[in-house]
Amino acid sequence: MTKAELVFIPTPVIGHIVSTVELAKLIINRNNRLSITVLVMKLPHDSSITNYTKSIGGVSSRMRFVHLSSEDSDSLEQHHHLPPAIFLTLFIENKKSHVKKAVNDITRFPDSPRLAGFVVDMFATSMIDVANEFGVPTYVYLTSGAACLSTLFHLQSIKDDGHNIIASDFKDDKVIVVPGFVNPVPANVLPSVMVDEDLGSKALLTHAKRFRESKGILINTVLELEPHTFRTLKTLSSIPKVYPVGPILDLNGGGGSEQKQADILAWLDGQPPASVVFLCFGSLGSFRVDQLKQIANGLERSGHRFLWSLRGPSAGKFSFPTDYTNLEQVLPEGFLERTSNKGKVIGWAPQVAILSHRATGGFVSHCGWNSILESLWFGVPIAALPMYAEQQLNAYEMVNELRLAVEIKLDYKIETGVVGAGELETGIRYLMEQDGEVRNNAKEMKEISKKAVIDGGSSYICLGQWISDVIQNMP
């Protein structure tokens, strides 16, 4: 039986690499002919990925990590001020020679497995060039949802038709028709990175154009979660085959102190079922002090029990936020004392453990796609407060298209405004006090998500089809 090797190239951001590794685990567990090498890049001043790869140890004899050289990373320091989409694109493209060397090392022995292809992250499409040099196909792994992909293809098509995409055209009360959405999309929820060239739209839409050169696109979503979008994507003849293979989740993930997690879960154990609203804003989420005070006031006024993961600003663009050493300096005077009988403010949060706890009844989230999938896996409804990247679009889809979330403020962007305490109070009350459509939909999606990944489920079938296609497409 011929053995085959896949080379995975994730974006060097922790949420992307964790999702990529979980996908790789699924693949090697499904087919013993395949082995996988994950090429790991390290951003300057960021140890999170190195710590993560060390923490998971030897996953399988058929899966290994190769850490690419960081010797030329310092040369990109001059570009560190650039928006993330632009910086990541430049950073990854700069690693082409390292990737080529690593793949040569993998394939140079007579008994090496046959190279079956590359699986690249959405920001790593420049590596299609390297795959072409080796004469193998490339597949794209999208860690966002299908609606995000559909939007990227739509905007990229507009640009290809000779129309300029100008940020000022996507503001105020305008709406646009985006294939894959049932309803017209308000222009102000389109991610800035998709429509503003200064923030990286040119780079992002160039990636979308290159998606079309791949042999297929794996998407971390569930067919039944975004059925209208998949029906639309099937009608587009100019795009590769798409494979919904999610939810791909790290349900055993840790990363923090075991004692801190034990303290948090002990506090939750003392709360009534579904009584606690959990606030957490992702691995890169932190707020200015004026916004923190509004969140605190909204929480207090809502009257609900809460668990709030509150992080301070990060030391660098791609490093994690840090825990505050003195919460009283950033919260309203007396807040901690007044809410001590019903609330708990923490730093780092074991998100999966909290969402799975019986006491958790709602989730105030930035609507990062991984967080959405985790929340739905446990049937926890969401109150949407998006912050950056594609989160505004995710939030709009969850609130208006799928009725799996309630709104706090869909067009909030962390760099441009402050959400008032009143909006937060209203959103939290609606999230926690209604027992209708949104909560019932979340419970239903919990069951759908779990059925999708077991034998006979839609994602299980799609992953199997992709593996068959990979073997068939081998050079």
C-alpha positions as CSV (number, residue, x, y, z in Angstrom):
1,M,0.0,0.0,0.0
2,T,1.5,3.4,-1.1
3,K,2.1,5.8,1.8
4,A,1.5,9.5,1.2
5,E,2.6,12.7,2.9
6,L,0.7,15.9,3.3
7,V,2.4,19.2,4.2
8,F,0.3,21.5,6.4
9,I,1.2,25.2,6.4
10,P,-0.8,27.1,9.1
11,T,-0.8,30.9,9.7
12,P,1.4,31.5,12.8
13,V,-1.5,32.6,15.0
14,I,-2.5,30.3,17.8
15,G,-6.2,30.0,16.9
16,H,-5.2,29.0,13.4
17,I,-2.5,26.5,14.3
18,V,-4.6,24.8,17.0
19,S,-7.5,24.3,14.5
20,T,-5.0,23.0,11.8
21,V,-3.5,20.5,14.2
22,E,-7.0,19.2,15.2
23,L,-7.8,18.8,11.5
24,A,-4.5,16.9,11.0
25,K,-5.4,14.5,13.8
26,L,-8.7,13.7,12.2
27,I,-7.1,13.0,8.9
28,I,-4.5,10.6,10.2
29,N,-7.1,8.8,12.3
30,R,-9.2,8.3,9.3
31,N,-6.6,6.9,6.9
32,N,-3.5,5.0,7.9
33,R,-1.9,5.6,4.5
34,L,-1.4,9.3,5.2
35,S,1.2,11.0,7.3
36,I,1.4,14.8,7.9
37,T,4.1,17.3,8.5
38,V,3.1,20.6,10.0
39,L,5.5,23.4,9.1
40,V,5.5,25.8,12.1
41,M,6.5,29.5,11.8
42,K,7.1,31.7,14.7
43,L,6.2,35.4,14.9
44,P,8.7,37.7,16.5
45,H,8.2,38.0,20.3
46,D,5.5,35.3,20.4
47,S,6.2,32.1,22.3
48,S,2.6,30.8,22.3
49,I,2.9,28.5,19.3
50,T,6.2,27.0,20.5
51,N,4.6,26.3,24.0
52,Y,1.6,24.8,22.3
53,T,3.5,22.4,20.1
54,K,5.6,21.3,23.1
55,S,2.5,20.8,25.3
56,I,0.8,18.4,22.9
57,G,3.9,16.1,22.7
58,G,3.9,13.2,20.3
59,V,0.4,13.1,18.9
60,S,1.1,10.3,16.5
61,S,4.1,8.6,14.7
62,R,2.5,9.8,11.5
63,M,2.3,13.4,12.5
64,R,5.3,15.7,13.1
65,F,6.1,19.3,13.5
66,V,9.0,21.0,11.7
67,H,9.9,24.4,13.1
68,L,11.1,26.7,10.3
69,S,14.1,28.9,10.9
70,S,13.4,32.3,12.5
71,E,16.7,33.7,11.5
72,D,15.2,36.1,8.9
73,S,12.2,37.2,11.0
74,D,14.1,40.2,12.4
75,S,14.3,41.6,8.9
76,L,10.5,42.0,9.0
77,E,10.5,44.0,12.2
78,Q,10.3,47.2,10.1
79,H,6.9,46.0,8.9
80,H,5.5,45.2,12.3
81,H,3.5,48.4,12.3
82,L,1.4,47.1,9.3
83,P,-2.1,45.8,9.7
84,P,-2.2,42.1,10.5
85,A,-3.5,40.9,7.1
86,I,-0.6,42.7,5.3
87,F,2.0,41.7,7.9
88,L,1.0,38.1,7.9
89,T,1.0,37.9,4.2
90,L,4.5,39.4,3.9
91,F,5.8,37.2,6.8
92,I,4.6,34.0,5.3
93,E,5.7,34.8,1.8
94,N,9.2,35.4,3.2
95,K,9.3,31.8,4.4
96,K,9.1,30.3,0.9
97,S,12.7,29.2,0.8
98,H,12.4,27.6,4.2
99,V,9.3,25.7,3.2
100,K,11.0,24.5,0.0
101,K,14.0,23.3,2.0
102,A,11.8,21.5,4.6
103,V,9.8,19.7,1.9
104,N,13.0,18.7,0.1
105,D,14.2,17.2,3.4
106,I,10.9,15.3,3.8
107,T,11.0,13.8,0.3
108,R,14.8,13.2,-0.4
109,F,15.0,9.6,0.8
110,P,14.1,6.7,-1.5
111,D,11.7,5.3,1.0
112,S,10.1,8.6,1.8
113,P,6.3,8.7,1.4
114,R,5.0,10.1,-1.8
115,L,4.2,13.8,-1.5
116,A,0.4,14.1,-1.9
117,G,-0.1,17.8,-1.6
118,F,0.0,21.0,0.5
119,V,-2.8,22.1,2.9
120,V,-2.4,25.9,3.4
121,D,-4.1,28.4,5.6
122,M,-6.0,31.3,4.0
123,F,-3.0,33.7,4.5
124,A,-0.5,31.2,3.1
125,T,-1.6,31.1,-0.5
126,S,1.9,32.2,-1.6
127,M,2.9,28.6,-0.8
128,I,0.9,27.4,-3.9
129,D,3.9,28.5,-5.8
130,V,6.1,26.1,-3.8
131,A,3.6,23.3,-4.2
132,N,3.6,23.9,-8.0
133,E,7.5,23.6,-8.0
134,F,7.0,20.1,-6.4
135,G,4.3,19.3,-8.9
136,V,1.6,18.6,-6.2
137,P,-1.8,20.1,-5.7
138,T,-2.7,22.6,-3.0
139,Y,-5.8,22.6,-0.7
140,V,-6.9,25.5,1.4
141,Y,-8.1,25.2,5.0
142,L,-10.4,28.0,6.0
143,T,-10.7,28.4,9.8
144,S,-13.7,30.8,9.3
145,G,-17.2,30.0,8.1
146,A,-18.7,29.5,4.7
147,A,-20.4,32.9,4.7
148,C,-17.0,34.5,5.1
149,L,-15.7,32.6,2.1
150,S,-18.7,33.5,0.0
151,T,-18.2,37.2,0.9
152,L,-14.5,37.0,0.0
153,F,-15.3,35.5,-3.4
154,H,-18.0,38.1,-4.1
155,L,-15.8,41.1,-3.3
156,Q,-12.9,39.5,-5.2
157,S,-15.2,39.1,-8.3
158,I,-16.3,42.7,-8.1
159,K,-12.6,43.7,-8.1
160,D,-11.9,41.4,-11.0
161,D,-14.7,43.0,-13.0
162,G,-12.8,46.2,-12.9
163,H,-14.6,47.9,-10.0
164,N,-12.6,49.5,-7.2
165,I,-13.5,48.5,-3.7
166,I,-13.5,51.8,-1.7
167,A,-14.0,51.7,2.1
168,S,-16.3,54.8,2.0
169,D,-18.7,52.9,-0.2
170,F,-19.3,50.4,2.7
171,K,-20.5,52.7,5.5
172,D,-23.5,54.3,7.0
173,D,-26.9,52.8,6.1
174,K,-26.1,51.1,2.8
175,V,-26.9,47.5,2.3
176,I,-25.4,45.1,-0.3
177,V,-26.5,41.8,-1.7
178,V,-23.9,39.1,-1.0
179,P,-24.4,35.6,-2.5
180,G,-24.7,33.1,0.3
181,F,-26.7,35.4,2.6
182,V,-30.5,35.2,2.6
183,N,-30.9,38.9,3.6
184,P,-29.1,42.0,2.3
185,V,-26.0,42.7,4.3
186,P,-25.5,46.1,6.0
187,A,-22.4,47.6,4.7
188,N,-21.2,48.6,8.1
189,V,-20.8,44.9,9.2
190,L,-18.5,44.1,6.4
191,P,-15.1,43.6,7.9
192,S,-12.8,46.6,7.4
193,V,-10.0,44.3,6.3
194,M,-12.2,43.2,3.3
195,V,-13.0,46.7,2.0
196,D,-10.3,49.0,3.2
197,E,-7.0,48.8,1.3
198,D,-5.1,50.5,4.1
199,L,-6.2,47.7,6.4
200,G,-5.3,44.9,4.1
201,S,-8.2,44.3,1.6
202,K,-5.9,44.1,-1.4
203,A,-3.8,41.3,0.3
204,L,-7.0,39.5,1.5
205,L,-8.7,39.6,-1.9
206,T,-5.5,38.4,-3.6
207,H,-5.6,35.4,-1.3
208,A,-9.3,34.8,-2.2
209,K,-8.3,34.9,-5.9
210,R,-5.6,32.3,-5.3
211,F,-8.1,30.0,-3.5
212,R,-9.4,29.4,-7.1
213,E,-6.0,27.8,-8.0
214,S,-6.4,25.1,-5.3
215,K,-7.9,21.6,-5.7
216,G,-10.4,22.1,-2.9
217,I,-11.3,24.2,0.2
218,L,-11.8,22.6,3.6
219,I,-14.0,24.7,5.8
220,N,-14.4,24.5,9.5
221,T,-18.1,24.6,9.5
222,V,-21.2,22.3,9.4
223,L,-23.3,21.9,6.3
224,E,-26.5,22.1,8.3
225,L,-25.3,25.3,10.0
226,E,-24.9,27.3,6.7
227,P,-27.1,25.4,4.2
228,H,-28.0,28.4,2.1
229,T,-24.4,29.4,1.7
230,F,-23.4,26.0,0.5
231,R,-26.2,25.9,-1.9
232,T,-24.9,29.2,-3.3
233,L,-21.3,28.1,-3.4
234,K,-22.3,25.0,-5.5
235,T,-23.7,27.3,-8.2
236,L,-20.3,29.0,-8.6
237,S,-18.5,27.2,-11.4
238,S,-15.3,29.1,-11.1
239,I,-14.4,27.9,-7.5
240,P,-12.9,24.6,-6.3
241,K,-14.9,22.0,-4.5
242,V,-15.7,23.0,-0.9
243,Y,-15.7,20.5,1.9
244,P,-17.5,21.4,5.2
245,V,-15.6,19.2,7.7
246,G,-16.4,20.9,11.1
247,P,-16.8,21.6,13.8
248,I,-13.1,21.1,14.3
249,L,-12.4,21.9,18.0
250,D,-9.8,21.4,20.6
251,L,-12.1,20.2,23.4
252,N,-9.1,19.2,25.6
253,G,-7.3,22.5,25.3
254,G,-5.8,24.1,28.4
255,G,-2.9,26.4,28.5
256,G,-3.5,28.0,31.8
257,S,-3.0,27.1,35.5
258,E,-4.7,24.0,36.7
259,Q,-5.3,25.7,40.0
260,K,-6.9,28.7,38.3
261,Q,-9.2,26.4,36.4
262,A,-10.1,24.4,39.5
263,D,-11.0,27.7,41.3
264,I,-13.2,28.9,38.4
265,L,-15.0,25.6,38.1
266,A,-15.5,25.4,41.9
267,W,-17.2,28.8,41.7
268,L,-19.4,27.7,38.8
269,D,-20.3,24.5,40.8
270,G,-22.0,26.8,43.4
271,Q,-24.2,28.5,40.9
272,P,-27.7,27.5,39.7
273,P,-28.1,25.8,36.3
274,A,-28.0,28.1,33.3
275,S,-27.8,31.2,35.6
276,V,-24.3,32.6,34.7
277,V,-23.5,34.8,31.7
278,F,-19.9,34.2,30.6
279,L,-18.0,37.1,29.0
280,C,-14.9,36.3,27.0
281,F,-13.4,38.0,23.9
282,G,-10.9,35.6,22.5
283,S,-7.1,35.0,22.6
284,L,-6.4,38.6,21.4
285,G,-9.3,40.4,22.9
286,S,-8.8,43.4,25.3
287,F,-10.5,46.7,25.7
288,R,-9.7,50.3,26.6
289,V,-10.4,51.3,30.2
290,D,-13.4,53.5,29.2
291,Q,-15.0,50.4,27.5
292,L,-14.3,48.2,30.5
293,K,-16.2,50.6,32.7
294,Q,-19.2,50.5,30.4
295,I,-19.2,46.7,30.4
296,A,-19.0,46.6,34.2
297,N,-21.9,49.0,34.5
298,G,-24.0,47.1,32.1
299,L,-23.3,43.8,33.9
300,E,-24.1,45.3,37.2
301,R,-27.3,46.8,36.0
302,S,-28.4,43.6,34.3
303,G,-28.6,41.9,37.8
304,H,-27.4,38.6,36.4
305,R,-24.7,36.3,37.7
306,F,-21.6,36.6,35.6
307,L,-18.1,35.2,35.0
308,W,-16.0,37.8,33.1
309,S,-12.6,37.0,31.5
310,L,-10.9,40.4,31.6
311,R,-7.6,40.8,29.9
312,G,-5.2,43.8,29.7
313,P,-3.5,45.1,26.5
314,S,-1.0,42.8,24.9
315,A,2.7,43.6,24.7
316,G,2.8,43.3,20.9
317,K,0.5,43.0,17.9
318,F,0.4,39.2,17.9
319,S,1.1,38.4,21.5
320,F,-1.6,37.5,24.0
321,P,-3.3,40.0,26.3
322,T,-2.1,39.9,29.9
323,D,-4.0,39.6,33.2
324,Y,-4.4,42.7,35.2
325,T,-2.5,42.9,38.5
326,N,-5.0,45.3,40.0
327,L,-8.5,45.1,38.7
328,E,-9.7,48.0,40.9
329,Q,-7.6,50.4,38.8
330,V,-9.6,49.7,35.6
331,L,-13.1,48.9,37.0
332,P,-15.7,51.4,38.4
333,E,-15.1,52.2,42.1
334,G,-16.7,49.6,44.3
335,F,-17.8,47.3,41.5
336,L,-16.0,44.2,42.7
337,E,-17.4,44.6,46.2
338,R,-20.9,45.3,45.1
339,T,-21.0,42.3,42.7
340,S,-19.1,39.9,44.9
341,N,-22.2,37.8,45.7
342,K,-23.1,37.1,42.1
343,G,-20.1,37.7,39.9
344,K,-16.5,36.7,39.4
345,V,-13.8,38.6,37.4
346,I,-11.0,36.4,36.2
347,G,-8.1,36.7,33.8
348,W,-7.3,33.8,31.6
349,A,-10.4,31.6,31.0
350,P,-10.6,27.8,30.3
351,Q,-13.3,28.6,27.7
352,V,-14.3,25.0,26.8
353,A,-14.6,24.0,30.4
354,I,-16.8,27.0,31.2
355,L,-19.1,26.6,28.2
356,S,-19.6,23.0,29.0
357,H,-20.6,23.7,32.6
358,R,-24.2,23.3,33.6
359,A,-24.2,26.7,35.3
360,T,-23.4,28.6,32.1
361,G,-26.5,30.0,30.5
362,G,-25.2,32.5,28.0
363,F,-22.0,33.7,26.3
364,V,-21.1,37.3,25.5
365,S,-18.6,36.8,22.7
366,H,-16.5,38.6,20.1
367,C,-17.8,36.1,17.6
368,G,-14.5,34.6,16.6
369,W,-15.4,31.6,14.5
370,N,-13.7,29.1,16.9
371,S,-15.7,30.6,19.8
372,I,-18.9,30.4,17.9
373,L,-18.4,26.7,17.1
374,E,-17.5,25.9,20.7
375,S,-20.6,27.7,22.0
376,L,-22.8,25.9,19.6
377,W,-21.2,22.5,20.5
378,F,-22.4,23.0,24.0
379,G,-25.8,24.6,23.1
380,V,-25.0,27.9,24.7
381,P,-26.7,31.0,23.1
382,I,-24.5,34.0,22.2
383,A,-24.8,37.8,22.7
384,A,-22.7,39.3,19.9
385,L,-20.1,42.0,20.5
386,P,-17.7,41.7,17.6
387,M,-14.4,43.5,17.7
388,Y,-12.1,42.9,14.7
389,A,-11.2,40.7,11.7
390,E,-14.3,39.0,10.2
391,Q,-16.2,39.0,13.5
392,Q,-18.8,41.7,12.5
393,L,-19.8,39.5,9.6
394,N,-19.9,36.4,11.8
395,A,-22.1,38.2,14.3
396,Y,-24.5,39.4,11.6
397,E,-24.8,35.9,10.3
398,M,-25.5,34.4,13.8
399,V,-28.0,37.1,14.7
400,N,-29.9,37.8,11.5
401,E,-29.4,34.8,9.3
402,L,-29.3,31.9,11.7
403,R,-31.0,33.2,14.8
404,L,-28.4,31.6,17.1
405,A,-27.4,34.8,18.8
406,V,-28.8,38.1,20.1
407,E,-27.3,41.5,19.3
408,I,-25.4,43.8,21.6
409,K,-23.8,45.9,18.8
410,L,-23.1,44.3,15.4
411,D,-21.1,47.1,13.9
412,Y,-18.9,47.7,16.9
413,K,-15.2,48.0,16.0
414,I,-12.8,48.2,18.8
415,E,-10.8,51.1,17.3
416,T,-13.7,53.4,16.6
417,G,-16.1,53.6,19.5
418,V,-17.5,52.6,22.8
419,V,-20.6,50.4,23.5
420,G,-22.7,52.0,26.2
421,A,-23.7,50.3,29.4
422,G,-27.4,50.4,28.3
423,E,-26.7,48.4,25.2
424,L,-24.8,45.8,27.2
425,E,-27.5,45.6,29.8
426,T,-30.2,45.1,27.2
427,G,-28.3,42.5,25.3
428,I,-27.4,40.5,28.5
429,R,-31.0,40.7,29.8
430,Y,-32.4,39.5,26.4
431,L,-29.8,36.7,26.3
432,M,-30.4,35.4,29.8
433,E,-34.1,36.0,30.2
434,Q,-35.6,34.8,27.0
435,D,-36.3,31.1,26.5
436,G,-37.5,31.2,23.0
437,E,-36.1,30.9,19.5
438,V,-32.4,31.7,20.0
439,R,-32.0,29.4,23.0
440,N,-33.9,26.6,21.3
441,N,-31.9,27.0,18.1
442,A,-28.7,26.8,20.0
443,K,-29.8,23.5,21.7
444,E,-30.8,22.1,18.3
445,M,-27.5,23.1,16.8
446,K,-25.7,21.3,19.6
447,E,-27.2,18.0,18.5
448,I,-26.6,18.7,14.8
449,S,-23.0,19.6,15.4
450,K,-22.3,16.4,17.3
451,K,-24.1,14.2,14.7
452,A,-22.1,15.9,11.9
453,V,-18.7,14.5,13.0
454,I,-19.7,10.9,13.8
455,D,-19.8,8.0,11.3
456,G,-22.6,8.9,8.8
457,G,-22.7,12.6,9.6
458,S,-22.3,15.3,7.0
459,S,-18.8,16.4,8.1
460,Y,-17.6,12.8,8.5
461,I,-18.7,12.0,5.0
462,C,-17.1,15.2,3.6
463,L,-13.8,14.6,5.2
464,G,-13.8,11.0,3.9
465,Q,-14.6,12.3,0.4
466,W,-11.7,14.8,0.7
467,I,-9.3,12.1,1.7
468,S,-10.4,10.0,-1.3
469,D,-9.9,13.0,-3.6
470,V,-6.4,13.6,-2.2
471,I,-5.3,10.1,-2.9
472,Q,-6.9,10.2,-6.4
473,N,-5.2,13.6,-7.1
474,M,-1.7,12.3,-6.1
475,P,0.9,12.9,-8.8
